[in-house]
Amino acid sequence: MEAEHRYSKMEWLFYIIILPLLFTALLSGIILQFLGFDVTGKIAGATRELPVVSSFFPEEEGAAVDTKAAADAAKQKKIQELQDQVTALEGEKQQADSDLKKKDNEIKRLKEQITELEAKTGKNDPLKAKAETYAAMAPAKAALVLTQMSVTEAKQLLAKMDPKAQAAILEKMEPAIAAKMMSS
């Protein structure tokens, strides 16, 4: 029979704790390296800072300066690109503002034209205003009022109304009077 081997505390610590931790750290580093993280660069940088170990690793100041210069050049290029974009956008904004002013002036001119045309066509025509008043009344009451007017005046008022209002008012009139008003 084999005797059961008991592990010492140091062996247990090494096999159960330290070895799995080292394996996990190594595997994590490899995975992170494949994912694009600079794990080896970080580890090398950290070891260069240790007093005793730093003597074994050469200084990479030239590479650090080149990297910094390249980063500065990239930043300057990005700044220039962004400034160019800002300039282009400011130009577009000024163009849009001038277009907006032109359109506002055009709208103002057209509104003035509309006002002039309304004045010429007689929008302020008193006969049209009366016709709108009668059209707004109840058709039966408007028909009663129109029958009391002369046929010529009633025809003129009916001519200024929209067809629906005319039909509603004529419907409430006596047929003989409505026929007189509709005859030309």
KEFI-192893 format. One record per residue: residue number from 0; residue in one letter; chain; y, z, x of N, C-alpha, C, O in turn. Coordinates in steps of 0.02 Angstrom, whole numbers, padded with zeros to 5 digits, always signed. Layout:
<sites>
{NUM,"A","A",{Y,Z,X},{Y,Z,X},{Y,Z,X},{Y,Z,X}},
...
</sites>
This chain:
<sites>
{0,"M","A",{-00059,+00000,+00040},{+00000,+00000,+00000},{+00063,+00000,+00043},{+00068,+00033,+00095}},
{1,"E","A",{+00110,-00040,+00017},{+00171,-00043,+00056},{+00216,+00015,+00038},{+00220,+00036,-00019}},
{2,"A","A",{+00246,+00039,+00087},{+00292,+00094,+00075},{+00359,+00065,+00052},{+00381,+00013,+00076}},
{3,"E","A",{+00388,+00099,+00006},{+00452,+00076,-00021},{+00505,+00088,+00031},{+00513,+00143,+00058}},
{4,"H","A",{+00543,+00034,+00045},{+00594,+00038,+00096},{+00660,+00059,+00063},{+00683,+00026,+00017}},
{5,"R","A",{+00688,+00111,+00088},{+00752,+00135,+00062},{+00807,+00108,+00108},{+00802,+00113,+00169}},
{6,"Y","A",{+00860,+00081,+00077},{+00915,+00055,+00116},{+00965,+00111,+00130},{+00975,+00156,+00090}},
{7,"S","A",{+00994,+00106,+00189},{+01045,+00156,+00205},{+01110,+00138,+00168},{+01116,+00083,+00141}},
{8,"K","A",{+01156,+00183,+00168},{+01219,+00171,+00133},{+01257,+00112,+00163},{+01289,+00075,+00126}},
{9,"M","A",{+01255,+00102,+00227},{+01288,+00047,+00260},{+01257,-00019,+00240},{+01292,-00068,+00226}},
{10,"E","A",{+01190,-00022,+00240},{+01156,-00083,+00220},{+01172,-00100,+00147},{+01186,-00157,+00129}},
{11,"W","A",{+01170,-00049,+00105},{+01185,-00059,+00034},{+01257,-00085,+00026},{+01268,-00131,-00013}},
{12,"L","A",{+01304,-00056,+00061},{+01374,-00078,+00059},{+01380,-00150,+00082},{+01417,-00189,+00052}},
{13,"F","A",{+01345,-00169,+00135},{+01349,-00236,+00161},{+01317,-00287,+00113},{+01349,-00337,+00098}},
{14,"Y","A",{+01256,-00275,+00089},{+01220,-00323,+00047},{+01246,-00326,-00025},{+01245,-00379,-00055}},
{15,"I","A",{+01269,-00271,-00051},{+01288,-00269,-00122},{+01364,-00281,-00131},{+01384,-00309,-00182}},
{16,"I","A",{+01405,-00261,-00084},{+01478,-00265,-00094},{+01508,-00318,-00048},{+01538,-00366,-00072}},
{17,"I","A",{+01502,-00311,+00018},{+01539,-00352,+00065},{+01514,-00424,+00065},{+01556,-00470,+00061}},
{18,"L","A",{+01450,-00437,+00069},{+01423,-00504,+00071},{+01441,-00544,+00008},{+01463,-00601,+00014}},
{19,"P","A",{+01432,-00517,-00053},{+01453,-00556,-00113},{+01528,-00569,-00115},{+01550,-00621,-00138}},
{20,"L","A",{+01569,-00521,-00090},{+01641,-00532,-00089},{+01660,-00588,-00041},{+01702,-00630,-00057}},
{21,"L","A",{+01628,-00590,+00017},{+01641,-00644,+00065},{+01620,-00712,+00036},{+01656,-00761,+00044}},
{22,"F","A",{+01562,-00714,+00005},{+01539,-00775,-00026},{+01586,-00799,-00080},{+01602,-00858,-00085}},
{23,"T","A",{+01609,-00753,-00122},{+01656,-00770,-00176},{+01722,-00795,-00148},{+01750,-00843,-00174}},
{24,"A","A",{+01748,-00762,-00097},{+01811,-00783,-00066},{+01804,-00852,-00035},{+01849,-00894,-00042}},
{25,"L","A",{+01749,-00866,-00001},{+01738,-00931,+00030},{+01732,-00985,-00022},{+01763,-01038,-00016}},
{26,"L","A",{+01694,-00973,-00074},{+01685,-01022,-00127},{+01751,-01034,-00164},{+01767,-01091,-00180}},
{27,"S","A",{+01790,-00982,-00177},{+01856,-00989,-00210},{+01903,-01030,-00167},{+01940,-01072,-00192}},
{28,"G","A",{+01902,-01018,-00101},{+01945,-01056,-00055},{+01928,-01129,-00055},{+01973,-01172,-00054}},
{29,"I","A",{+01864,-01145,-00055},{+01843,-01216,-00056},{+01864,-01250,-00121},{+01889,-01306,-00120}},
{30,"I","A",{+01854,-01215,-00176},{+01874,-01244,-00241},{+01949,-01255,-00244},{+01972,-01307,-00267}},
{31,"L","A",{+01988,-01206,-00222},{+02061,-01212,-00223},{+02084,-01268,-00176},{+02133,-01303,-00191}},
{32,"Q","A",{+02050,-01276,-00120},{+02068,-01330,-00074},{+02057,-01398,-00107},{+02098,-01443,-00099}},
{33,"F","A",{+02002,-01405,-00145},{+01989,-01468,-00180},{+02039,-01480,-00236},{+02053,-01537,-00253}},
{34,"L","A",{+02065,-01426,-00265},{+02114,-01433,-00319},{+02184,-01447,-00293},{+02230,-01457,-00333}},
{35,"G","A",{+02193,-01450,-00228},{+02257,-01469,-00200},{+02298,-01412,-00172},{+02355,-01424,-00150}},
{36,"F","A",{+02274,-01352,-00172},{+02310,-01296,-00143},{+02298,-01294,-00068},{+02243,-01308,-00045}},
{37,"D","A",{+02349,-01278,-00030},{+02344,-01277,+00043},{+02319,-01208,+00065},{+02358,-01167,+00091}},
{38,"V","A",{+02255,-01195,+00055},{+02226,-01130,+00071},{+02221,-01121,+00147},{+02238,-01068,+00173}},
{39,"T","A",{+02199,-01173,+00181},{+02191,-01167,+00254},{+02258,-01158,+00288},{+02263,-01120,+00336}},
{40,"G","A",{+02310,-01191,+00264},{+02377,-01183,+00292},{+02403,-01112,+00281},{+02434,-01084,+00326}},
{41,"K","A",{+02390,-01084,+00223},{+02412,-01016,+00209},{+02374,-00966,+00253},{+02404,-00918,+00280}},
{42,"I","A",{+02309,-00978,+00261},{+02270,-00932,+00304},{+02293,-00938,+00376},{+02300,-00887,+00410}},
{43,"A","A",{+02305,-00999,+00400},{+02328,-01009,+00469},{+02396,-00976,+00479},{+02408,-00945,+00531}},
{44,"G","A",{+02440,-00982,+00430},{+02506,-00951,+00434},{+02501,-00876,+00436},{+02537,-00843,+00474}},
{45,"A","A",{+02456,-00848,+00396},{+02448,-00776,+00395},{+02418,-00750,+00460},{+02437,-00697,+00484}},
{46,"T","A",{+02371,-00788,+00489},{+02341,-00765,+00552},{+02390,-00772,+00610},{+02385,-00734,+00659}},
{47,"R","A",{+02436,-00819,+00607},{+02487,-00825,+00661},{+02533,-00765,+00662},{+02563,-00750,+00713}},
{48,"E","A",{+02539,-00731,+00607},{+02584,-00673,+00603},{+02551,-00609,+00629},{+02585,-00560,+00644}},
{49,"L","A",{+02485,-00609,+00636},{+02450,-00550,+00663},{+02464,-00547,+00738},{+02461,-00598,+00772}},
{50,"P","A",{+02478,-00488,+00766},{+02498,-00482,+00836},{+02445,-00507,+00885},{+02462,-00546,+00930}},
{51,"V","A",{+02384,-00487,+00879},{+02333,-00504,+00928},{+02308,-00575,+00918},{+02299,-00613,+00966}},
{52,"V","A",{+02297,-00594,+00855},{+02268,-00659,+00840},{+02318,-00715,+00852},{+02297,-00771,+00865}},
{53,"S","A",{+02382,-00702,+00848},{+02432,-00754,+00856},{+02431,-00786,+00925},{+02453,-00843,+00934}},
{54,"S","A",{+02406,-00750,+00974},{+02403,-00779,+01042},{+02349,-00833,+01046},{+02352,-00875,+01091}},
{55,"F","A",{+02301,-00833,+01001},{+02248,-00884,+01002},{+02269,-00949,+00968},{+02241,-01002,+00982}},
{56,"F","A",{+02319,-00945,+00924},{+02341,-01005,+00887},{+02407,-01030,+00916},{+02452,-00990,+00928}},
{57,"P","A",{+02413,-01095,+00926},{+02476,-01122,+00952},{+02529,-01122,+00897},{+02514,-01125,+00838}},
{58,"E","A",{+02591,-01118,+00918},{+02647,-01120,+00871},{+02657,-01192,+00849},{+02651,-01238,+00889}},
{59,"E","A",{+02672,-01201,+00786},{+02683,-01268,+00759},{+02756,-01274,+00737},{+02769,-01293,+00679}},
{60,"E","A",{+02801,-01259,+00780},{+02872,-01262,+00762},{+02895,-01334,+00752},{+02935,-01346,+00707}},
{61,"G","A",{+02871,-01380,+00791},{+02890,-01450,+00783},{+02870,-01476,+00716},{+02908,-01512,+00683}},
{62,"A","A",{+02811,-01459,+00695},{+02787,-01481,+00630},{+02826,-01447,+00575},{+02841,-01478,+00523}},
{63,"A","A",{+02844,-01383,+00585},{+02883,-01347,+00535},{+02952,-01377,+00528},{+02979,-01383,+00473}},
{64,"V","A",{+02983,-01395,+00586},{+03050,-01425,+00584},{+03047,-01493,+00551},{+03091,-01510,+00511}},
{65,"D","A",{+02995,-01533,+00568},{+02988,-01599,+00537},{+02977,-01593,+00462},{+03005,-01631,+00422}},
{66,"T","A",{+02937,-01544,+00442},{+02924,-01533,+00371},{+02988,-01513,+00336},{+03002,-01536,+00280}},
{67,"K","A",{+03027,-01469,+00368},{+03089,-01446,+00338},{+03139,-01504,+00334},{+03174,-01511,+00283}},
{68,"A","A",{+03142,-01545,+00386},{+03188,-01602,+00385},{+03167,-01652,+00331},{+03209,-01680,+00296}},
{69,"A","A",{+03102,-01662,+00325},{+03078,-01708,+00273},{+03094,-01681,+00204},{+03113,-01718,+00159}},
{70,"A","A",{+03085,-01615,+00195},{+03100,-01584,+00131},{+03175,-01589,+00116},{+03194,-01603,+00059}},
{71,"D","A",{+03217,-01578,+00167},{+03289,-01585,+00157},{+03309,-01656,+00140},{+03351,-01667,+00096}},
{72,"A","A",{+03278,-01705,+00173},{+03292,-01775,+00159},{+03271,-01792,+00087},{+03306,-01828,+00052}},
{73,"A","A",{+03213,-01766,+00067},{+03190,-01779,-00002},{+03237,-01748,-00053},{+03251,-01778,-00105}},
{74,"K","A",{+03261,-01688,-00037},{+03309,-01655,-00083},{+03374,-01694,-00087},{+03402,-01703,-00141}},
{75,"Q","A",{+03398,-01717,-00029},{+03460,-01757,-00029},{+03452,-01821,-00069},{+03497,-01842,-00105}},
{76,"K","A",{+03394,-01853,-00061},{+03380,-01914,-00098},{+03379,-01900,-00173},{+03407,-01939,-00212}},
{77,"K","A",{+03347,-01846,-00193},{+03344,-01827,-00264},{+03413,-01812,-00290},{+03430,-01830,-00347}},
{78,"I","A",{+03454,-01777,-00249},{+03522,-01761,-00270},{+03562,-01825,-00280},{+03599,-01832,-00329}},
{79,"Q","A",{+03554,-01872,-00234},{+03590,-01936,-00240},{+03568,-01974,-00303},{+03610,-02002,-00339}},
{80,"E","A",{+03503,-01974,-00317},{+03478,-02008,-00377},{+03507,-01976,-00440},{+03527,-02011,-00486}},
{81,"L","A",{+03509,-01909,-00441},{+03536,-01874,-00499},{+03611,-01887,-00507},{+03635,-01894,-00563}},
{82,"Q","A",{+03647,-01890,-00451},{+03718,-01906,-00455},{+03729,-01977,-00480},{+03775,-01989,-00519}},
{83,"D","A",{+03687,-02023,-00459},{+03691,-02091,-00485},{+03679,-02094,-00560},{+03713,-02130,-00597}},
{84,"Q","A",{+03629,-02055,-00583},{+03615,-02052,-00654},{+03674,-02023,-00693},{+03692,-02048,-00746}},
{85,"V","A",{+03704,-01970,-00665},{+03762,-01939,-00698},{+03819,-01990,-00704},{+03851,-01996,-00756}},
{86,"T","A",{+03831,-02027,-00650},{+03884,-02078,-00650},{+03870,-02132,-00702},{+03915,-02153,-00739}},
{87,"A","A",{+03807,-02154,-00706},{+03789,-02205,-00755},{+03797,-02178,-00826},{+03822,-02214,-00870}},
{88,"L","A",{+03777,-02116,-00838},{+03783,-02087,-00904},{+03856,-02077,-00923},{+03874,-02085,-00982}},
{89,"E","A",{+03899,-02059,-00875},{+03970,-02052,-00890},{+04000,-02120,-00909},{+04042,-02124,-00954}},
{90,"G","A",{+03979,-02173,-00874},{+04002,-02240,-00892},{+03980,-02259,-00962},{+04019,-02288,-01000}},
{91,"E","A",{+03918,-02244,-00980},{+03893,-02258,-01047},{+03932,-02219,-01099},{+03947,-02244,-01153}},
{92,"K","A",{+03948,-02156,-01083},{+03986,-02114,-01129},{+04055,-02143,-01141},{+04079,-02145,-01198}},
{93,"Q","A",{+04088,-02165,-01087},{+04155,-02194,-01095},{+04151,-02258,-01137},{+04195,-02271,-01178}},
{94,"Q","A",{+04099,-02299,-01126},{+04091,-02360,-01165},{+04080,-02343,-01238},{+04109,-02374,-01283}},
{95,"A","A",{+04038,-02292,-01251},{+04024,-02272,-01320},{+04088,-02244,-01353},{+04100,-02258,-01412}},
{96,"D","A",{+04128,-02206,-01316},{+04191,-02180,-01343},{+04238,-02237,-01361},{+04270,-02235,-01414}},
{97,"S","A",{+04244,-02287,-01317},{+04289,-02343,-01332},{+04263,-02382,-01392},{+04302,-02404,-01434}},
{98,"D","A",{+04197,-02392,-01397},{+04168,-02426,-01455},{+04182,-02386,-01519},{+04197,-02415,-01571}},
{99,"L","A",{+04177,-02320,-01515},{+04189,-02278,-01572},{+04262,-02283,-01595},{+04275,-02286,-01655}},
{100,"K","A",{+04308,-02284,-01548},{+04379,-02291,-01565},{+04392,-02359,-01599},{+04430,-02364,-01647}},
{101,"K","A",{+04360,-02411,-01572},{+04368,-02478,-01603},{+04342,-02478,-01674},{+04374,-02504,-01719}},
{102,"K","A",{+04284,-02448,-01684},{+04254,-02446,-01751},{+04297,-02404,-01798},{+04305,-02422,-01856}},
{103,"D","A",{+04325,-02348,-01774},{+04369,-02307,-01815},{+04431,-02346,-01836},{+04452,-02343,-01894}},
{104,"N","A",{+04459,-02383,-01789},{+04517,-02424,-01805},{+04500,-02479,-01856},{+04539,-02493,-01901}},
{105,"E","A",{+04440,-02508,-01848},{+04417,-02559,-01896},{+04408,-02529,-01965},{+04427,-02559,-02015}},
{106,"I","A",{+04380,-02469,-01969},{+04371,-02435,-02033},{+04438,-02421,-02065},{+04448,-02431,-02125}},
{107,"K","A",{+04485,-02397,-02025},{+04552,-02382,-02051},{+04585,-02445,-02078},{+04615,-02444,-02131}},
{108,"R","A",{+04579,-02500,-02040},{+04608,-02563,-02062},{+04576,-02587,-02127},{+04611,-02611,-02172}},
{109,"L","A",{+04509,-02581,-02132},{+04475,-02603,-02192},{+04494,-02560,-02253},{+04500,-02586,-02308}},
{110,"K","A",{+04503,-02495,-02242},{+04524,-02452,-02297},{+04593,-02471,-02321},{+04607,-02470,-02382}},
{111,"E","A",{+04638,-02488,-02274},{+04704,-02511,-02294},{+04700,-02576,-02333},{+04737,-02586,-02382}},
{112,"Q","A",{+04655,-02620,-02312},{+04646,-02683,-02347},{+04620,-02670,-02418},{+04643,-02702,-02466}},
{113,"I","A",{+04574,-02624,-02425},{+04547,-02607,-02491},{+04602,-02581,-02535},{+04607,-02600,-02594}},
{114,"T","A",{+04644,-02537,-02508},{+04699,-02509,-02547},{+04747,-02564,-02570},{+04769,-02565,-02628}},
{115,"E","A",{+04762,-02610,-02524},{+04806,-02666,-02542},{+04775,-02710,-02596},{+04809,-02729,-02643}},
{116,"L","A",{+04711,-02725,-02589},{+04677,-02768,-02639},{+04673,-02733,-02707},{+04680,-02765,-02759}},
{117,"E","A",{+04661,-02668,-02706},{+04658,-02631,-02769},{+04726,-02633,-02803},{+04730,-02640,-02864}},
{118,"A","A",{+04779,-02627,-02763},{+04846,-02630,-02792},{+04859,-02700,-02821},{+04890,-02706,-02874}},
{119,"K","A",{+04837,-02752,-02786},{+04848,-02820,-02809},{+04807,-02837,-02871},{+04832,-02870,-02917}},
{120,"T","A",{+04744,-02814,-02874},{+04701,-02831,-02930},{+04716,-02789,-02992},{+04689,-02802,-03045}},
{121,"G","A",{+04758,-02740,-02985},{+04778,-02702,-03043},{+04731,-02645,-03059},{+04718,-02631,-03118}},
{122,"K","A",{+04706,-02613,-03010},{+04663,-02555,-03023},{+04704,-02502,-03059},{+04677,-02460,-03095}},
{123,"N","A",{+04768,-02504,-03048},{+04811,-02456,-03081},{+04836,-02485,-03148},{+04887,-02463,-03175}},
{124,"D","A",{+04801,-02534,-03174},{+04818,-02566,-03237},{+04813,-02515,-03294},{+04760,-02484,-03302}},
{125,"P","A",{+04866,-02506,-03333},{+04864,-02457,-03388},{+04814,-02476,-03442},{+04785,-02433,-03474}},
{126,"L","A",{+04804,-02542,-03452},{+04756,-02563,-03502},{+04685,-02545,-03482},{+04644,-02525,-03523}},
{127,"K","A",{+04671,-02552,-03417},{+04605,-02533,-03390},{+04595,-02458,-03397},{+04540,-02436,-03413}},
{128,"A","A",{+04647,-02420,-03384},{+04642,-02347,-03391},{+04627,-02327,-03463},{+04586,-02283,-03476}},
{129,"K","A",{+04660,-02361,-03511},{+04646,-02347,-03582},{+04574,-02365,-03599},{+04540,-02328,-03635}},
{130,"A","A",{+04552,-02423,-03573},{+04483,-02445,-03588},{+04432,-02395,-03561},{+04382,-02382,-03593}},
{131,"E","A",{+04446,-02368,-03502},{+04400,-02318,-03474},{+04400,-02255,-03515},{+04349,-02222,-03523}},
{132,"T","A",{+04458,-02237,-03542},{+04462,-02177,-03585},{+04420,-02187,-03648},{+04382,-02143,-03667}},
{133,"Y","A",{+04428,-02246,-03680},{+04389,-02258,-03741},{+04315,-02263,-03726},{+04273,-02243,-03767}},
{134,"A","A",{+04297,-02290,-03668},{+04226,-02295,-03649},{+04196,-02226,-03637},{+04137,-02216,-03647}},
{135,"A","A",{+04238,-02179,-03614},{+04213,-02112,-03601},{+04206,-02071,-03665},{+04169,-02021,-03667}},
{136,"M","A",{+04240,-02092,-03718},{+04236,-02056,-03782},{+04167,-02068,-03814},{+04129,-02111,-03794}},
{137,"A","A",{+04154,-02029,-03865},{+04093,-02040,-03905},{+04101,-02108,-03939},{+04155,-02123,-03964}},
{138,"P","A",{+04049,-02150,-03940},{+04055,-02218,-03968},{+04081,-02219,-04040},{+04119,-02264,-04058}},
{139,"A","A",{+04060,-02172,-04081},{+04082,-02172,-04151},{+04157,-02160,-04157},{+04191,-02193,-04196}},
{140,"K","A",{+04183,-02114,-04118},{+04254,-02098,-04120},{+04295,-02155,-04089},{+04348,-02172,-04115}},
{141,"A","A",{+04270,-02185,-04035},{+04305,-02241,-04005},{+04307,-02300,-04053},{+04357,-02335,-04057}},
{142,"A","A",{+04252,-02311,-04089},{+04250,-02366,-04138},{+04300,-02354,-04194},{+04333,-02401,-04217}},
{143,"L","A",{+04307,-02293,-04217},{+04354,-02275,-04269},{+04426,-02289,-04246},{+04466,-02316,-04284}},
{144,"V","A",{+04442,-02271,-04183},{+04510,-02281,-04157},{+04523,-02356,-04148},{+04577,-02380,-04165}},
{145,"L","A",{+04475,-02393,-04122},{+04485,-02465,-04110},{+04493,-02504,-04175},{+04528,-02554,-04176}},
{146,"T","A",{+04461,-02483,-04228},{+04468,-02518,-04292},{+04538,-02509,-04320},{+04560,-02550,-04361}},
{147,"Q","A",{+04574,-02457,-04300},{+04642,-02445,-04324},{+04694,-02487,-04285},{+04751,-02492,-04306}},
{148,"M","A",{+04673,-02517,-04228},{+04718,-02558,-04188},{+04717,-02630,-04212},{+04677,-02649,-04255}},
{149,"S","A",{+04763,-02669,-04184},{+04762,-02740,-04199},{+04700,-02770,-04164},{+04676,-02744,-04115}},
{150,"V","A",{+04676,-02826,-04192},{+04617,-02858,-04164},{+04630,-02881,-04093},{+04586,-02876,-04051}},
{151,"T","A",{+04688,-02906,-04078},{+04705,-02931,-04011},{+04703,-02874,-03961},{+04675,-02881,-03907}},
{152,"E","A",{+04734,-02818,-03977},{+04735,-02761,-03932},{+04664,-02733,-03922},{+04646,-02715,-03866}},
{153,"A","A",{+04626,-02728,-03975},{+04557,-02703,-03970},{+04515,-02750,-03927},{+04473,-02727,-03888}},
{154,"K","A",{+04526,-02817,-03934},{+04489,-02865,-03893},{+04505,-02855,-03819},{+04461,-02856,-03776}},
{155,"Q","A",{+04569,-02844,-03805},{+04589,-02835,-03735},{+04557,-02771,-03706},{+04533,-02772,-03649}},
{156,"L","A",{+04556,-02718,-03745},{+04524,-02656,-03721},{+04449,-02665,-03712},{+04421,-02642,-03662}},
{157,"L","A",{+04417,-02697,-03759},{+04344,-02708,-03753},{+04329,-02752,-03692},{+04277,-02743,-03660}},
{158,"A","A",{+04372,-02800,-03677},{+04361,-02844,-03620},{+04363,-02806,-03554},{+04332,-02826,-03506}},
{159,"K","A",{+04401,-02752,-03552},{+04407,-02712,-03491},{+04350,-02662,-03483},{+04344,-02630,-03430}},
{160,"M","A",{+04308,-02653,-03534},{+04252,-02604,-03531},{+04190,-02637,-03503},{+04183,-02699,-03503}},
{161,"D","A",{+04144,-02596,-03479},{+04080,-02623,-03457},{+04037,-02638,-03519},{+04048,-02609,-03572}},
{162,"P","A",{+03989,-02684,-03513},{+03950,-02707,-03571},{+03913,-02652,-03609},{+03907,-02656,-03670}},
{163,"K","A",{+03889,-02602,-03576},{+03853,-02548,-03610},{+03900,-02509,-03657},{+03882,-02494,-03714}},
{164,"A","A",{+03959,-02494,-03631},{+04008,-02458,-03673},{+04029,-02501,-03731},{+04037,-02477,-03787}},
{165,"Q","A",{+04040,-02567,-03718},{+04058,-02613,-03773},{+04005,-02612,-03827},{+04021,-02606,-03886}},
{166,"A","A",{+03942,-02618,-03807},{+03887,-02621,-03856},{+03883,-02556,-03896},{+03872,-02558,-03956}},
{167,"A","A",{+03892,-02500,-03863},{+03887,-02436,-03899},{+03943,-02429,-03950},{+03931,-02405,-04006}},
{168,"I","A",{+04003,-02450,-03932},{+04060,-02445,-03978},{+04053,-02495,-04035},{+04064,-02477,-04093}},
{169,"L","A",{+04036,-02557,-04020},{+04029,-02608,-04072},{+03972,-02590,-04120},{+03975,-02608,-04179}},
{170,"E","A",{+03922,-02556,-04097},{+03866,-02536,-04139},{+03889,-02487,-04193},{+03861,-02486,-04248}},
{171,"K","A",{+03939,-02446,-04178},{+03962,-02396,-04225},{+04015,-02424,-04273},{+04034,-02389,-04320}},
{172,"M","A",{+04039,-02486,-04262},{+04088,-02516,-04306},{+04055,-02550,-04365},{+03994,-02562,-04365}},
{173,"E","A",{+04095,-02564,-04415},{+04070,-02603,-04472},{+04057,-02674,-04446},{+04096,-02699,-04405}},
{174,"P","A",{+04005,-02706,-04467},{+03988,-02772,-04442},{+04043,-02824,-04448},{+04051,-02865,-04402}},
{175,"A","A",{+04081,-02823,-04500},{+04133,-02874,-04510},{+04189,-02866,-04459},{+04214,-02915,-04432}},
{176,"I","A",{+04208,-02802,-04445},{+04261,-02789,-04397},{+04236,-02804,-04327},{+04273,-02833,-04287}},
{177,"A","A",{+04173,-02786,-04312},{+04145,-02800,-04246},{+04142,-02875,-04234},{+04153,-02898,-04178}},
{178,"A","A",{+04126,-02914,-04286},{+04123,-02987,-04279},{+04191,-03015,-04264},{+04197,-03060,-04223}},
{179,"K","A",{+04245,-02989,-04297},{+04312,-03012,-04284},{+04332,-02998,-04211},{+04362,-03040,-04178}},
{180,"M","A",{+04313,-02940,-04186},{+04332,-02921,-04118},{+04294,-02961,-04066},{+04319,-02971,-04011}},
{181,"M","A",{+04234,-02983,-04081},{+04194,-03021,-04033},{+04207,-03096,-04036},{+04188,-03133,-03990}},
{182,"S","A",{+04240,-03119,-04090},{+04254,-03191,-04095},{+04310,-03207,-04046},{+04354,-03166,-04032}},
{183,"S","A",{+04308,-03267,-04020},{+04360,-03284,-03971},{+04418,-03319,-04000},{+04465,-03337,-03965}},
</sites>
